[in-house]
């Protein structure tokens, strides 16, 4: 598939899932507010910023001998704070991802009448210092590590714009307005210097957005679950068999088909085995649970039968659709679980480096009055989230999982 489509799809879904997850928790009725909060989440936050990105791409990024008639530079961009933590009211640290909503496009290079995308994003690991001016308004400064990734393009066998992947400084500052204990509004500027060795221009992002911070719940909603209430399994162990016997229709339907809520990739898996463990860290009274999980898997690629392995840790949200006494039907969704993959080239495709991310979605049931038996079907996906220029993605077909809870 077109790599640029894969990357644009990933960021849009990341944004949508983040906003939906916040809304899912905040939108619960009072009787379904979180019944148990993990302590490590207190004073942690997520955030979204939108704004104008300025990065002057030109023929200076192209190799000698190439001239472009038109370079389209979209300026709408977003920055997502994947996770941040407030250590006190003056200092916090955060992990973020920043990129334009659409890619830069080189048109009609040396008269070829074509359109060629150049995508880039900036991952950040930064510290943030806040200085209160009033009870609700603060100024802040931010600085730390930025990782710039750029994917260039070829015309025929000739490289026109090179790939780039390097660490640099990310810095910025702005104003923060505290709406209440959980919500704050921000406006500011974020900058990343250019790098002459890679012909990468500087990047400046003017933005506005919000952060949502998890605070300690009132005593009422945080009370222990009733003994007569729903059963929430604390620990789950599952073993799964994955096969392409049913094709990749389910993957295509939810990625490039009618319901684009997931990802697909250029590399396809034919079959595999997987063992997973999940532990519940948060659940509402009736409808939503958040688990942390870990798993190891072995895979065979579709084209050449290459064997490779993955190991991952991941968050997974579980949404309860039907709850009865002997049976419970749920949908699960996992996003951006850090993973290691043993091959960096599969079926002739360069897939990046050994670090990647795991995503999966599925549907399953818990059976029995104590929910001791679980069965689930799911599809999955691996890609490195633009941390490296090579990122075609690995498609995992339908898997069948059986397990037990305790």
CORFENDA-V277709 format. One record per pair of residues at least 24 apart in sequence whose C-alpha atoms are under 6 Angstrom apart, sorted by the first residue. I is the first residue (numbers start at 1). J is the second residue. D is the distance in whole Angstrom. If there is no record, write none. Layout:
# CORFENDA-V277709
i/j/d
I/J/D
I/J/D
This chain:
# CORFENDA-V277709
i/j/d
1/266/6
3/392/6
32/284/5
32/285/4
32/286/6
33/221/6
33/284/5
34/283/6
34/284/4
35/222/5
35/284/5
35/285/6
36/282/5
36/283/6
37/282/5
38/281/6
42/214/5
42/215/5
43/85/6
43/86/5
43/213/6
43/214/5
43/215/6
44/84/5
44/85/4
44/213/6
44/214/6
45/83/6
45/84/5
45/212/5
45/213/4
46/81/5
46/82/6
46/83/5
46/211/6
46/212/6
47/80/6
47/81/5
47/210/6
47/211/4
48/79/6
48/80/5
48/209/6
48/210/6
49/78/6
49/79/5
49/207/6
49/208/5
49/209/4
50/77/6
50/78/4
50/207/5
50/208/6
51/76/6
51/77/6
51/206/5
51/207/4
52/76/5
52/77/6
52/205/6
52/206/5
53/77/6
53/204/6
53/205/4
54/203/6
54/204/5
55/202/6
55/203/5
61/199/5
62/160/5
62/161/5
63/160/5
67/109/6
67/110/5
68/108/6
68/109/4
69/108/6
70/107/5
71/105/6
71/106/5
72/104/6
72/105/5
73/104/5
76/100/6
76/101/6
77/101/5
90/129/6
90/130/5
91/128/6
91/129/5
92/127/6
92/128/5
93/126/6
93/127/4
93/128/6
94/125/6
94/126/6
95/124/6
95/125/5
96/123/6
96/124/5
97/122/6
97/123/4
98/122/5
118/151/6
118/152/5
119/150/6
119/151/5
120/149/5
120/150/4
121/149/6
122/147/5
122/148/5
123/147/5
136/177/6
136/178/5
137/176/6
137/177/5
138/175/6
138/176/5
139/174/6
139/175/5
140/173/5
140/174/6
141/172/6
141/173/4
142/171/5
142/172/5
142/173/6
143/170/6
143/171/4
144/169/6
144/170/5
145/169/5
145/170/6
146/170/5
149/388/6
150/389/6
151/389/5
182/212/5
182/213/5
183/211/6
183/212/5
184/210/6
184/211/5
185/209/6
185/210/4
186/210/6
233/405/6
234/279/6
234/280/5
235/278/6
235/279/5
235/405/5
235/406/5
236/277/6
236/278/5
236/404/6
236/405/4
237/276/6
237/277/5
237/403/5
237/404/6
238/275/6
238/276/5
238/402/5
238/403/4
239/274/6
239/275/5
239/401/5
239/402/6
240/273/6
240/274/5
240/400/5
240/401/4
241/273/5
241/399/5
241/400/5
242/271/5
242/272/5
242/398/6
242/399/4
243/270/6
243/271/4
244/270/5
244/397/6
248/397/6
264/395/5
265/392/6
265/393/4
265/394/5
265/395/5
266/392/5
266/393/6
267/394/5
268/302/6
268/394/6
268/395/5
269/300/6
269/301/4
269/302/5
269/396/5
270/300/6
270/301/5
270/302/4
271/299/6
271/300/6
272/298/5
272/299/4
273/297/6
273/298/5
287/319/6
287/320/5
288/318/6
288/319/5
289/317/6
289/318/5
290/316/6
290/317/5
291/315/6
291/316/5
303/347/6
304/347/6
308/342/6
309/341/6
309/342/5
310/340/5
310/341/5
311/339/5
311/340/5
312/338/6
312/339/4
313/337/5
313/338/6
326/367/6
326/368/5
326/369/5
327/366/6
327/367/5
328/365/5
328/366/5
329/364/6
329/365/5
330/363/6
330/364/5
331/362/6
331/363/4
332/361/5
332/362/5
333/360/6
333/361/4
334/359/5
334/360/5
335/359/5
350/390/6
351/390/5
351/391/5
351/392/6
352/388/6
352/390/5
352/391/6
356/383/5
356/384/4
357/382/6
357/383/5
357/384/5
358/382/5
372/404/5
372/405/5
373/404/5
374/402/6
374/403/5
374/404/6
375/401/6
375/402/5
376/401/5
